[in-house]
Amino acid sequence: SAPHVAGAVAVLEQRHPSWTPAQFKSALVTTGATVTDRGPASPLKQGGGRIDLPLADNPLLFTQPTALSFGLLRPGAKVSRTVTLTDAGGAGTWRAGVTSADAGLVTVPGQVSVPGRLQVRVAVGKAADADVTGFIVLTRGTDTRHVPFWFRVERPRLQTERRPLLPR
């Protein structure tokens, strides 16, 4: 895939010489086409998806970061991250949602303004040990952009571990 990504960036750089490297990455990730593997593939397998160069040429918005990792979370954890949205021709109000098998664990406001900030919250509750992946989906009319996310729910393996007494 590296030659395809490099070629796509080269084409975009010719068309948009003022874009930064982060903007090229955002354009490619947020506009990627969903890869299917007996249903939509996990972001762990597809990242932002298959490059859609005509769509990346008109990304409408840039995201920072381009993907979210919440890391390892224990049951009961509550974490939030902010995605900064910059106008790339799509200023205005966008609908926001989450696609994930565990969508109830991840929440976003129903709409967000571009330019603006999107607050993404995770509340683990009593979820089982597992990787949780999905996409934050931004929609305006027929335009859709997405931000992949990942975290792992992990319970501590040792419930009560006694510490050895240290010599004084």
Backbone as a chain_set.jsonl record, in Angstrom:
{"seq": "SAPHVAGAVAVLEQRHPSWTPAQFKSALVTTGATVTDRGPASPLKQGGGRIDLPLADNPLLFTQPTALSFGLLRPGAKVSRTVTLTDAGGAGTWRAGVTSADAGLVTVPGQVSVPGRLQVRVAVGKAADADVTGFIVLTRGTDTRHVPFWFRVERPRLQTERRPLLPR", "coords": {"N": [[0.814, -1.202, 0.0], [2.087, 1.182, 0.463], [3.318, 2.376, -1.921], [0.998, 3.222, -3.238], [-0.104, 5.08, -1.472], [1.972, 6.967, -1.388], [1.956, 7.777, -4.074], [-0.629, 8.865, -4.221], [-0.388, 11.014, -2.435], [1.531, 12.498, -3.824], [0.086, 13.296, -6.102], [-1.951, 14.819, -4.852], [-0.346, 16.787, -3.692], [0.579, 18.18, -5.912], [-1.782, 19.349, -6.73], [-2.579, 20.773, -4.483], [-0.548, 22.672, -3.262], [-0.216, 24.193, -0.943], [-1.063, 22.766, 1.239], [-0.41, 21.112, 4.364], [1.712, 18.378, 5.578], [0.171, 17.032, 7.552], [-2.403, 17.732, 6.749], [-2.596, 16.449, 4.251], [-2.545, 13.781, 5.134], [-4.886, 13.736, 6.712], [-6.832, 14.263, 4.727], [-6.641, 11.91, 3.178], [-7.244, 9.867, 5.071], [-9.777, 10.548, 6.234], [-11.479, 10.418, 4.071], [-11.368, 7.878, 3.109], [-12.48, 4.842, 1.55], [-14.703, 2.397, 2.79], [-13.495, -0.777, 3.615], [-14.503, -4.062, 2.955], [-14.967, -7.075, 4.72], [-16.565, -9.595, 4.948], [-18.594, -7.892, 5.857], [-18.219, -4.531, 7.17], [-14.786, -3.853, 7.591], [-12.654, -3.83, 10.467], [-11.121, -0.859, 11.871], [-8.612, -1.626, 12.726], [-7.787, -3.369, 10.801], [-8.183, -2.006, 8.38], [-7.448, 0.656, 8.702], [-7.935, 3.962, 7.786], [-9.297, 3.232, 5.574], [-9.754, 2.3, 2.062], [-7.949, 4.184, -0.274], [-9.535, 6.947, -1.726], [-9.038, 8.809, -4.157], [-10.249, 10.944, -5.781], [-12.16, 11.883, -3.924], [-10.52, 12.556, -1.749], [-9.256, 14.709, -2.854], [-11.012, 16.734, -2.482], [-11.563, 17.265, 0.436], [-13.247, 18.612, 2.225], [-13.114, 18.959, 5.019], [-10.547, 19.05, 7.529], [-9.059, 16.904, 9.923], [-7.69, 16.821, 13.204], [-6.509, 14.966, 15.723], [-5.999, 12.461, 13.083], [-6.897, 9.968, 13.65], [-8.125, 8.172, 16.515], [-6.771, 6.957, 19.506], [-7.508, 5.437, 22.44], [-6.171, 3.826, 24.068], [-5.355, 1.373, 26.631], [-8.038, 0.532, 28.636], [-9.673, 0.274, 31.741], [-12.536, -1.44, 33.17], [-15.137, 0.773, 34.061], [-13.75, 3.054, 33.486], [-13.557, 6.446, 32.353], [-13.036, 8.486, 29.668], [-11.971, 11.183, 27.591], [-11.455, 12.659, 24.367], [-10.37, 15.204, 22.119], [-11.207, 16.209, 18.868], [-9.986, 18.294, 16.486], [-11.522, 20.226, 14.065], [-11.01, 21.505, 10.916], [-11.761, 23.885, 8.426], [-12.057, 22.939, 5.054], [-13.384, 23.727, 2.857], [-15.846, 22.896, 3.611], [-17.324, 24.307, 5.535], [-19.604, 24.818, 8.227], [-22.516, 23.228, 9.699], [-22.294, 19.901, 10.745], [-23.587, 16.577, 11.008], [-22.945, 14.251, 13.631], [-21.845, 11.001, 14.52], [-21.479, 7.57, 15.696], [-20.02, 4.578, 14.581], [-19.882, 1.333, 15.504], [-19.539, -1.93, 16.894], [-19.783, -1.821, 19.575], [-21.095, 0.613, 20.101], [-22.396, 2.055, 22.127], [-20.516, 2.59, 24.061], [-18.978, 4.677, 23.211], [-19.412, 8.098, 22.731], [-20.605, 11.008, 21.018], [-21.38, 14.491, 20.446], [-24.515, 15.251, 18.825], [-24.292, 16.961, 16.669], [-21.849, 19.065, 15.036], [-19.838, 21.962, 14.542], [-18.005, 23.126, 11.734], [-15.43, 25.283, 11.052], [-14.275, 23.847, 14.148], [-14.503, 22.065, 17.304], [-14.646, 18.642, 18.199], [-15.883, 16.729, 20.719], [-15.079, 13.614, 21.94], [-16.25, 10.962, 23.773], [-15.563, 8.268, 26.003], [-17.029, 5.78, 27.899], [-16.524, 3.156, 29.79], [-17.843, 1.317, 31.571], [-19.18, -1.847, 32.396], [-17.966, -3.423, 30.461], [-16.803, -6.255, 28.559], [-13.514, -7.824, 28.363], [-11.894, -6.781, 25.532], [-10.989, -5.672, 22.19], [-12.082, -2.547, 21.086], [-13.365, -1.017, 18.354], [-14.026, 1.343, 15.749], [-15.726, 3.984, 13.954], [-15.856, 7.514, 14.061], [-18.349, 9.242, 12.629], [-18.919, 11.775, 10.349], [-21.373, 13.713, 8.857], [-22.816, 15.547, 6.23], [-25.426, 16.434, 4.393], [-25.053, 14.589, 1.489], [-22.438, 14.086, 1.881], [-19.892, 12.349, 3.538], [-17.578, 11.871, 6.128], [-14.938, 10.314, 8.006], [-13.467, 9.265, 11.151], [-11.239, 7.018, 12.388], [-11.277, 4.944, 15.384], [-9.871, 3.4, 18.364], [-9.706, 1.287, 21.226], [-8.802, -0.717, 24.049], [-10.504, -2.774, 26.236], [-9.585, -3.838, 29.327], [-9.286, -5.96, 31.986], [-7.774, -5.973, 35.202], [-5.487, -8.582, 35.877], [-4.598, -9.679, 38.29], [-6.261, -9.655, 41.175], [-5.815, -9.174, 43.936], [-2.819, -8.393, 44.975], [-0.171, -9.013, 46.983], [2.237, -6.954, 48.371], [5.687, -7.436, 48.783], [7.339, -7.208, 51.935], [9.548, -4.625, 52.478], [12.986, -4.456, 53.422], [14.135, -2.473, 56.172]], "CA": [[0.0, 0.0, 0.0], [2.928, 2.383, 0.545], [3.435, 3.086, -3.2], [-0.281, 3.859, -3.558], [-0.222, 6.258, -0.611], [2.955, 7.949, -1.869], [1.442, 8.311, -5.343], [-1.793, 9.716, -3.93], [0.113, 12.263, -1.84], [2.196, 13.254, -4.889], [-0.972, 13.932, -6.901], [-2.576, 15.862, -4.032], [0.612, 17.868, -3.483], [0.574, 18.994, -7.126], [-3.049, 20.088, -6.79], [-2.747, 21.597, -3.279], [0.809, 22.883, -2.743], [-0.209, 24.889, 0.355], [-1.444, 21.852, 2.318], [0.658, 20.58, 5.208], [1.683, 16.912, 5.624], [-0.972, 16.592, 8.366], [-3.625, 17.893, 5.952], [-2.624, 15.347, 3.284], [-2.931, 12.57, 5.869], [-6.296, 13.863, 7.064], [-7.637, 14.113, 3.512], [-6.661, 10.499, 2.779], [-7.879, 9.019, 6.089], [-11.2, 10.848, 6.457], [-12.266, 10.135, 2.871], [-11.133, 6.489, 2.693], [-13.649, 3.988, 1.322], [-14.752, 1.263, 3.707], [-13.098, -2.091, 3.112], [-15.403, -5.072, 3.512], [-14.447, -8.404, 5.002], [-17.797, -10.139, 5.543], [-19.081, -6.723, 6.58], [-17.154, -3.527, 7.252], [-13.585, -4.281, 8.309], [-12.245, -3.033, 11.618], [-10.007, 0.06, 11.621], [-7.34, -2.309, 12.962], [-7.42, -4.004, 9.536], [-8.247, -1.122, 7.223], [-7.057, 2.044, 8.955], [-8.986, 4.874, 7.334], [-9.988, 2.637, 4.432], [-9.081, 2.305, 0.76], [-7.824, 5.554, -0.767], [-10.462, 7.445, -2.738], [-8.31, 10.024, -4.524], [-11.114, 12.083, -6.127], [-12.767, 12.407, -2.704], [-9.453, 13.182, -0.969], [-8.941, 15.972, -3.511], [-11.972, 17.701, -1.951], [-11.889, 16.648, 1.725], [-14.233, 19.451, 2.911], [-12.624, 19.291, 6.357], [-9.35, 18.364, 8.0], [-9.159, 16.542, 11.334], [-6.449, 16.676, 13.957], [-5.758, 13.952, 14.982], [-6.737, 11.771, 12.026], [-7.434, 8.744, 14.264], [-8.09, 8.257, 17.977], [-6.433, 5.792, 20.312], [-7.75, 5.678, 23.855], [-5.265, 2.933, 24.786], [-5.93, 0.326, 27.476], [-8.975, 1.105, 29.605], [-10.269, -0.684, 32.671], [-13.966, -1.223, 33.39], [-15.418, 1.943, 34.878], [-12.979, 4.214, 33.018], [-14.19, 7.486, 31.541], [-11.959, 9.219, 28.999], [-12.433, 11.955, 26.439], [-10.458, 13.209, 23.459], [-10.912, 16.256, 21.267], [-10.796, 16.234, 17.469], [-10.109, 19.639, 15.932], [-12.016, 20.209, 12.69], [-10.627, 22.71, 10.189], [-12.491, 24.036, 7.17], [-11.378, 22.712, 3.774], [-14.458, 23.894, 1.88], [-17.086, 22.323, 4.143], [-17.728, 25.015, 6.75], [-21.025, 24.727, 8.565], [-22.915, 22.221, 10.676], [-22.243, 18.501, 10.33], [-24.093, 15.601, 11.974], [-21.887, 13.368, 14.123], [-22.314, 9.735, 15.068], [-20.47, 6.543, 15.937], [-20.292, 3.227, 14.097], [-19.086, 0.353, 16.234], [-20.353, -2.977, 17.515], [-19.945, -1.369, 20.955], [-21.316, 2.047, 19.928], [-22.839, 2.688, 23.362], [-19.367, 2.967, 24.885], [-18.386, 5.885, 22.647], [-20.45, 9.071, 22.413], [-20.245, 12.312, 20.477], [-22.579, 15.319, 20.291], [-25.247, 14.949, 17.592], [-23.8, 17.796, 15.57], [-20.627, 19.822, 15.306], [-19.563, 23.006, 13.559], [-16.696, 23.169, 11.092], [-14.388, 24.833, 11.962], [-14.676, 23.649, 15.534], [-13.925, 20.932, 18.041], [-15.566, 17.549, 18.47], [-15.525, 16.017, 21.947], [-15.389, 12.185, 21.855], [-16.192, 10.425, 25.135], [-15.664, 6.825, 26.197], [-17.395, 5.351, 29.253], [-16.396, 1.709, 29.626], [-18.846, 0.555, 32.314], [-18.821, -3.235, 32.717], [-17.68, -4.111, 29.205], [-15.895, -7.407, 28.607], [-12.18, -7.632, 27.786], [-11.946, -6.859, 24.074], [-10.671, -4.483, 21.423], [-13.27, -1.822, 20.635], [-12.981, -0.198, 17.216], [-15.131, 1.895, 14.972], [-15.49, 5.263, 13.306], [-16.653, 8.698, 14.298], [-18.828, 9.559, 11.287], [-19.402, 13.142, 10.169], [-22.214, 13.718, 7.66], [-23.522, 16.772, 5.846], [-26.061, 16.09, 3.12], [-24.566, 13.293, 0.994], [-21.006, 13.998, 2.176], [-19.546, 11.63, 4.766], [-16.165, 11.761, 6.468], [-14.84, 9.479, 9.204], [-12.238, 9.236, 11.957], [-11.179, 5.725, 13.07], [-10.86, 4.941, 16.789], [-9.555, 2.108, 18.973], [-9.237, 1.127, 22.605], [-8.943, -2.091, 24.55], [-10.984, -2.929, 27.607], [-8.756, -4.874, 29.93], [-9.427, -6.088, 33.434], [-6.535, -6.407, 35.851], [-5.45, -10.039, 36.029], [-4.387, -10.024, 39.694], [-7.168, -8.831, 41.955], [-5.143, -8.74, 45.162], [-1.414, -8.776, 44.947], [0.491, -8.533, 48.177], [3.577, -6.434, 48.144], [6.642, -7.963, 49.78], [7.838, -6.22, 52.894], [10.9, -4.178, 52.163], [13.819, -4.286, 54.608], [14.311, -1.07, 56.545]], "C": [[0.856, 1.264, 0.0], [3.097, 3.086, -0.802], [2.145, 3.81, -3.583], [-0.466, 5.141, -2.749], [0.734, 7.342, -1.092], [2.492, 8.586, -3.178], [0.265, 9.242, -5.129], [-1.349, 11.052, -3.351], [0.797, 13.113, -2.911], [1.164, 13.98, -5.759], [-1.619, 15.074, -6.115], [-1.638, 17.049, -3.828], [0.703, 18.769, -4.717], [-0.665, 19.88, -7.174], [-3.216, 21.071, -5.627], [-1.382, 21.868, -2.64], [0.854, 23.564, -1.371], [-0.599, 23.974, 1.519], [-0.208, 21.393, 3.083], [0.645, 19.049, 5.137], [0.495, 16.377, 6.446], [-2.281, 16.718, 7.59], [-3.728, 16.823, 4.865], [-3.101, 14.066, 3.965], [-4.414, 12.614, 6.211], [-7.193, 13.646, 5.844], [-7.748, 12.652, 3.097], [-7.425, 9.623, 3.779], [-9.379, 9.282, 6.177], [-12.076, 10.523, 5.253], [-12.119, 8.692, 2.387], [-12.429, 5.704, 2.554], [-13.575, 2.776, 2.234], [-14.376, -0.027, 2.994], [-14.029, -3.116, 3.746], [-14.719, -6.415, 3.611], [-15.577, -9.125, 5.732], [-18.465, -9.071, 6.408], [-17.955, -5.723, 6.657], [-15.988, -4.022, 8.101], [-13.281, -3.313, 9.442], [-11.169, -2.033, 11.216], [-8.647, -0.569, 11.908], [-6.858, -3.002, 11.694], [-7.32, -3.011, 8.392], [-7.749, 0.297, 7.458], [-8.206, 2.955, 8.594], [-9.758, 4.332, 6.154], [-9.139, 2.699, 3.172], [-9.079, 3.74, 0.224], [-8.846, 5.824, -1.865], [-9.918, 8.806, -3.166], [-9.221, 11.17, -4.962], [-11.784, 12.704, -4.891], [-11.727, 13.117, -1.839], [-9.042, 14.529, -1.557], [-9.856, 17.103, -3.025], [-12.439, 17.216, -0.578], [-12.967, 17.367, 2.537], [-13.815, 19.854, 4.319], [-11.346, 18.522, 6.618], [-9.548, 18.062, 9.474], [-7.768, 16.452, 11.943], [-6.824, 16.176, 15.337], [-6.634, 13.292, 13.913], [-7.349, 10.466, 12.516], [-7.273, 8.885, 15.775], [-7.719, 6.92, 18.592], [-6.636, 6.17, 21.772], [-6.902, 4.747, 24.716], [-5.989, 1.839, 25.55], [-6.793, 0.975, 28.549], [-9.549, -0.003, 30.471], [-11.768, -0.425, 32.788], [-14.172, -0.066, 34.369], [-14.693, 3.198, 34.418], [-13.846, 5.161, 32.2], [-13.08, 8.364, 30.994], [-12.583, 10.05, 27.881], [-11.232, 12.457, 25.645], [-11.16, 14.26, 22.607], [-10.332, 16.13, 19.87], [-11.036, 17.659, 16.97], [-10.478, 19.526, 14.458], [-11.71, 21.55, 12.037], [-11.346, 22.726, 8.847], [-11.586, 23.784, 5.966], [-12.422, 22.8, 2.664], [-15.792, 23.379, 2.374], [-17.552, 22.992, 5.415], [-19.232, 24.883, 6.967], [-21.263, 23.63, 9.582], [-22.917, 20.84, 10.041], [-22.91, 17.653, 11.4], [-22.943, 14.696, 12.38], [-22.502, 12.118, 14.72], [-21.156, 8.765, 15.211], [-20.926, 5.244, 15.303], [-19.333, 2.288, 14.803], [-20.038, -0.706, 16.76], [-20.655, -2.609, 18.967], [-20.206, 0.132, 20.983], [-21.742, 2.743, 21.213], [-21.707, 3.13, 24.265], [-18.765, 4.3, 24.465], [-19.51, 6.844, 22.268], [-19.838, 10.356, 21.876], [-21.518, 13.157, 20.456], [-23.244, 15.01, 18.952], [-24.84, 15.783, 16.409], [-22.608, 18.614, 16.022], [-20.452, 20.857, 14.199], [-18.146, 22.864, 13.026], [-16.487, 24.593, 10.622], [-14.915, 24.72, 13.389], [-13.969, 22.468, 16.157], [-15.016, 19.916, 18.317], [-15.061, 16.793, 19.69], [-15.997, 14.561, 21.81], [-15.193, 11.599, 23.246], [-16.338, 8.914, 25.12], [-16.001, 6.586, 27.663], [-17.497, 3.833, 29.208], [-17.473, 0.932, 30.366], [-18.345, -0.843, 32.635], [-18.512, -4.047, 31.463], [-16.678, -5.24, 29.403], [-14.538, -7.041, 28.007], [-12.272, -7.812, 26.273], [-11.391, -5.581, 23.467], [-11.993, -3.855, 21.0], [-12.795, -0.873, 19.545], [-14.227, 0.329, 16.527], [-14.719, 3.214, 14.352], [-16.393, 6.327, 13.894], [-17.051, 9.145, 12.894], [-19.406, 10.97, 11.276], [-20.144, 13.205, 8.839], [-22.84, 15.097, 7.467], [-24.1, 16.523, 4.468], [-25.618, 14.7, 2.692], [-23.079, 13.09, 1.271], [-20.782, 13.317, 3.523], [-18.036, 11.587, 4.922], [-16.072, 10.963, 7.762], [-13.453, 9.535, 9.846], [-12.215, 7.89, 12.679], [-10.785, 5.881, 14.542], [-10.633, 3.521, 17.267], [-9.307, 2.291, 20.457], [-9.439, -0.322, 22.988], [-9.417, -2.029, 25.983], [-10.206, -4.087, 28.196], [-8.925, -4.834, 31.445], [-8.08, -6.479, 34.027], [-6.587, -7.914, 36.089], [-5.3, -10.463, 37.489], [-5.25, -9.101, 40.544], [-6.508, -8.309, 43.235], [-3.726, -9.282, 45.143], [-0.758, -8.174, 46.189], [1.898, -8.084, 47.83], [4.512, -7.036, 49.198], [7.082, -6.848, 50.713], [9.277, -5.891, 52.554], [11.716, -4.049, 53.451], [14.024, -2.803, 54.889], [15.738, -0.704, 56.635]], "O": [[0.386, 2.319, -0.426], [3.024, 4.315, -0.836], [2.188, 4.885, -4.181], [-0.924, 6.158, -3.271], [0.351, 8.508, -1.194], [2.625, 9.795, -3.366], [0.165, 10.286, -5.775], [-1.869, 12.101, -3.731], [0.653, 14.336, -2.902], [1.354, 15.145, -6.109], [-1.813, 16.166, -6.648], [-2.089, 18.194, -3.796], [0.883, 19.98, -4.589], [-0.597, 21.029, -7.61], [-3.909, 22.079, -5.76], [-1.096, 21.334, -1.568], [1.885, 23.508, -0.702], [-0.474, 24.374, 2.677], [0.888, 21.298, 2.53], [-0.341, 18.472, 4.678], [-0.114, 15.376, 6.069], [-3.177, 15.89, 7.758], [-4.823, 16.338, 4.582], [-3.956, 13.355, 3.438], [-5.122, 11.626, 6.018], [-8.192, 12.931, 5.92], [-8.825, 12.198, 2.709], [-8.172, 8.732, 3.374], [-10.171, 8.339, 6.193], [-13.288, 10.369, 5.397], [-12.69, 8.326, 1.36], [-13.36, 5.877, 3.34], [-12.505, 2.198, 2.425], [-14.877, -0.325, 1.91], [-14.312, -3.044, 4.942], [-13.991, -6.835, 2.712], [-15.563, -9.255, 6.956], [-18.848, -9.329, 7.549], [-16.834, -6.029, 6.249], [-16.186, -4.546, 9.197], [-13.611, -2.129, 9.375], [-10.379, -2.315, 10.315], [-7.632, -0.101, 11.392], [-5.656, -3.207, 11.519], [-6.461, -3.156, 7.522], [-7.635, 1.071, 6.507], [-9.332, 2.746, 9.046], [-10.773, 4.909, 5.763], [-7.973, 3.092, 3.203], [-10.102, 4.423, 0.268], [-9.001, 5.041, -2.802], [-10.293, 9.835, -2.604], [-8.983, 12.302, -4.541], [-11.953, 13.921, -4.827], [-12.016, 14.163, -1.257], [-8.538, 15.393, -0.84], [-9.517, 18.28, -3.144], [-13.588, 16.798, -0.434], [-13.541, 16.774, 3.45], [-14.122, 20.958, 4.767], [-11.091, 17.481, 6.012], [-10.136, 18.864, 10.2], [-6.803, 16.06, 11.286], [-7.434, 16.938, 16.087], [-7.841, 13.527, 13.845], [-8.232, 9.914, 11.858], [-6.407, 9.615, 16.255], [-8.282, 5.882, 18.242], [-6.014, 7.105, 22.276], [-6.905, 4.855, 25.942], [-7.087, 1.424, 25.178], [-6.338, 1.855, 29.279], [-9.87, -1.086, 29.982], [-12.224, 0.689, 32.532], [-13.467, 0.05, 35.372], [-14.984, 4.292, 34.902], [-14.739, 4.743, 31.463], [-12.281, 8.917, 31.749], [-13.597, 9.664, 27.298], [-10.143, 12.65, 26.185], [-12.372, 14.212, 22.402], [-9.124, 15.966, 19.699], [-12.158, 18.164, 17.028], [-9.822, 18.815, 13.698], [-12.104, 22.601, 12.543], [-11.513, 21.684, 8.213], [-10.492, 24.342, 5.868], [-12.368, 22.068, 1.676], [-16.777, 23.417, 1.637], [-18.116, 22.335, 6.29], [-20.017, 24.842, 6.02], [-20.336, 23.161, 10.242], [-23.461, 20.633, 8.956], [-22.814, 17.973, 12.584], [-22.063, 14.404, 11.569], [-23.557, 12.175, 15.352], [-20.011, 9.085, 14.893], [-22.08, 4.844, 15.461], [-18.115, 2.438, 14.704], [-21.203, -0.422, 17.038], [-21.667, -3.037, 19.521], [-19.615, 0.85, 21.789], [-21.468, 3.932, 21.373], [-21.912, 3.961, 25.149], [-18.118, 4.975, 25.266], [-20.45, 6.46, 21.572], [-18.721, 10.736, 22.227], [-22.62, 12.609, 20.449], [-22.572, 14.544, 18.032], [-25.019, 15.369, 15.263], [-22.385, 18.828, 17.214], [-20.872, 20.643, 13.062], [-17.216, 22.529, 13.76], [-17.304, 25.089, 9.845], [-15.864, 25.399, 13.78], [-12.988, 21.944, 15.629], [-16.154, 20.269, 18.625], [-13.943, 16.278, 19.692], [-17.182, 14.311, 21.589], [-14.118, 11.717, 23.833], [-17.114, 8.35, 24.348], [-15.345, 7.121, 28.557], [-18.449, 3.287, 28.651], [-17.982, -0.047, 29.821], [-17.215, -1.011, 33.095], [-18.78, -5.248, 31.426], [-15.824, -5.191, 30.289], [-14.421, -6.08, 27.246], [-12.68, -8.87, 25.792], [-11.324, -4.543, 24.125], [-12.919, -4.561, 20.6], [-11.931, -0.028, 19.779], [-15.33, -0.185, 16.71], [-13.534, 3.527, 14.236], [-17.56, 6.069, 14.191], [-16.184, 9.399, 12.058], [-20.268, 11.311, 12.086], [-19.608, 12.799, 7.808], [-23.323, 15.721, 8.412], [-23.363, 16.414, 3.487], [-25.785, 13.736, 3.439], [-22.521, 12.045, 0.937], [-21.408, 13.671, 4.522], [-17.307, 11.304, 3.97], [-17.027, 10.936, 8.537], [-12.439, 9.804, 9.201], [-13.089, 7.635, 13.508], [-10.066, 6.809, 14.911], [-11.124, 2.562, 16.672], [-8.77, 3.309, 20.893], [-10.165, -1.059, 22.322], [-8.839, -1.346, 26.829], [-10.174, -5.181, 27.634], [-8.729, -3.801, 32.085], [-7.328, -7.237, 33.413], [-7.63, -8.45, 36.463], [-5.825, -11.504, 37.882], [-4.994, -7.9, 40.62], [-6.636, -7.131, 43.568], [-3.493, -10.483, 45.279], [-0.797, -6.962, 46.399], [2.632, -8.749, 47.099], [4.152, -7.128, 50.371], [7.18, -5.688, 50.314], [10.11, -6.779, 52.368], [11.196, -3.584, 54.465], [14.08, -1.983, 53.972], [16.062, 0.444, 56.94]]}, "num_chains": 1, "name": "protein.A"}
